[in-house]
């Protein structure tokens, strides 16, 4: 009986494999392009985290809400309150960028002495062993003072010899180099980009040939003859230890039967004969150390290979796993720093600066830009903290790292542009008082590095995410490469029919949520987050339907349909950003004062998802399928609206006056002790202006019809004192506010030769 029942249960599956799965598998094997080794290594790198939930069509919000993200330790907080603040006090960005074109020697020494270059190095090797959150927070705070200094600090702690040695180095390499890196005895850089291969780093023409040669006092050493030409290498001009990516070949078969050994990584002391290094690029007046390097027939021994000979050919995978630090920690931190500085400083400026006898922050045009600054900053910081927390929990979220790299650097672009629009001439005239000009000049740098943003959006986010994070596609693709036919067809059958069930359930779920406005989507969250969780669930189901339909209709040609891929990537990205916003709001205690920031950000996210879906459907190649998808996803039409003006007004009000909500939004901004500093003056003027406002309103009301002389305020004050409308203390309060306002609105000026008095 057992045998009979087993046969009966297997018969449908056998029939399915014979008549459906097997023919489909043969077809796929014939028409599907093979994944290159580079593509496979990129897909295998990192881990699938919350991006997998967003692809599922029904994210497990309870799992997210219960997730406890690590905070800063006492040691990390002490570092921020001590050495980081001290470093920021030492930084004069105008001196760095305009006069020295470099950090002062004492700043370089302070950075080395206090181990800013070794935040990621374990304590056993003399490093600080900080968390990803601490690393991010340090870079963010320094960025609010000087982008040049922030870039200098962040690079050794992301992609570089230190990270690669920690992950893949031999014990001898770790024991020798990591302690030297920890104390700044070695300054590292990593050389990847070749003039012939920028974003297509897998196509680097830099090469090494396995050979024998003399090295130092040793004869007939087995090693590599390297030829390379690199550019855009941060810290390159001052580096003592050069990390290098190249393709390794063994034409004489000194290592084995294969000639092409693949991308390999080495670390080379820059004093090695033949290494050309030291020249500088001049990146947008930010002037951090960045430059080209090259070498021709430079001989190095095999022990210079990171990880030793057993790591030959594994360079691309090593890079993909380590690139995530720059994308998910450093660049987002830099972007959030600009957002926080803009939120605090521009908000104060908009309250202090007056036009037409009123603060410019009260004009609706300015209010619209201020609302974007506050909302974007809240959204970006939420994504920064959630992503860093995931890394601290052991994840290596490769897809999410691309999301935060692209959207936070683009968010920085929007915020800084809005800030420049508001401050006007104060922002465009460079000088010691200007705290926005260099951030504006730095925008293209963040947009370009660690994968250009156009490439990241149009190819990487969805291109990698669809395969890596989808519950079935990677398994289907892996089945195609399985050598054993029986194993291949069994794996493919399970994945294919699981995929079919997945698609049907998501289609039904998306349609029902569309009909009901997702009001019946279950979530344990209370108000005001509940509706947003429900709407994100609806959009996740819609995203699942769009993903599967697009892949089915376009197949491998989706690689060339970059605009469609970009819009799908936008949907995935905004789903993640929405996740981060709700997580942040709950982590901070669902505070009533922060509701406008949370709501503005969520309304913005949902509207951007809708725009991406609508754009995709308008341009979908098959118009009948596009009509069906629109009916499933938006049965009642497009219902998500951008944030309303009233909500934007509420966000703006949080930026225009001191409050706990403003402090939470801008937490981590460096606040100088020097009362002559621009940021300090803005804070001082904001407080004095608000204190004097009610007195000024009273004066204008009581002195109606009075025509003051050319000294408007002083004449009004004297008239008010004569009429006993105010007392001397109140007059002095108004005078102090006027003086503070005057100091804030001053713009840098120079002698004709641009020297200062």
Buried (B, 14 or more C-beta within 10 A) or exposed (E): EEEEEEEEEEEEBEEBBEEBBBEBBEEBBEEBEEBEBBBBBBBEBBBBBBBBBBBBBBBEBEEBBEBEBBBBBEEBEEBBEEBBBEBBBBBBBBBBBBEBBBBBEEBBEBBBEBBBBBBBBBEEBBBBBBBBBBBBBBBBBBBBBBBBBBBBBBBBBBBBBBBBBBEBBBEEBBEBBBBBBBBBEBBBBBBBBBEEBBBEBBEBEBBBBBBBBEBEEEEEBBBBBBBBBBBBBBBBBBBBBBBBBBBBBBEEEEBEEEEEBBBBBBBBBBEBEBBBBEEBBEBBBBBBBBBBBBBEEBBBBBBBBBBBEEBBBBBBBBBBBBBBBBBBBBBBBBBBBBBBBBBBBBBBBBBBBBEEEEBBBBBEEBBBBBBBBBBBBBBBBBBBBBBBBBBBEEBBBBBBBBBBBBBBBBBBBBBBBBBBEBBBEBBEBBBBBBBBBBBBBBBBBBBBBBBBBBBBBBBBBBBBBBBBBBBBBBBBBBBBEBEEEEEBBBBBBBBBBBBEEBBEBBBEBBBBBBEBBBEEBEBEBEEBBBBBBBBBBBBBBBBBBBBBBBBEBBEEEBEEBBEBBBBBBBBBBBBBBBBBBBBBBBBBEBEEEBBBBBBBBBBBBBBBBBBBBBBBBEEBEEEEBBEBBBEBBBBEEEEBEBBEEEBBBBBBBBBBBBEEBBEBBBEBBBEBEEEEBBBBBBBBBBBBBBEBBEBBEBBEEBBEEEEBEEEEBBBBBBBBBEEEBBEEEBBEBBBBBBEBBEBBBEBBEEEEEEEEE
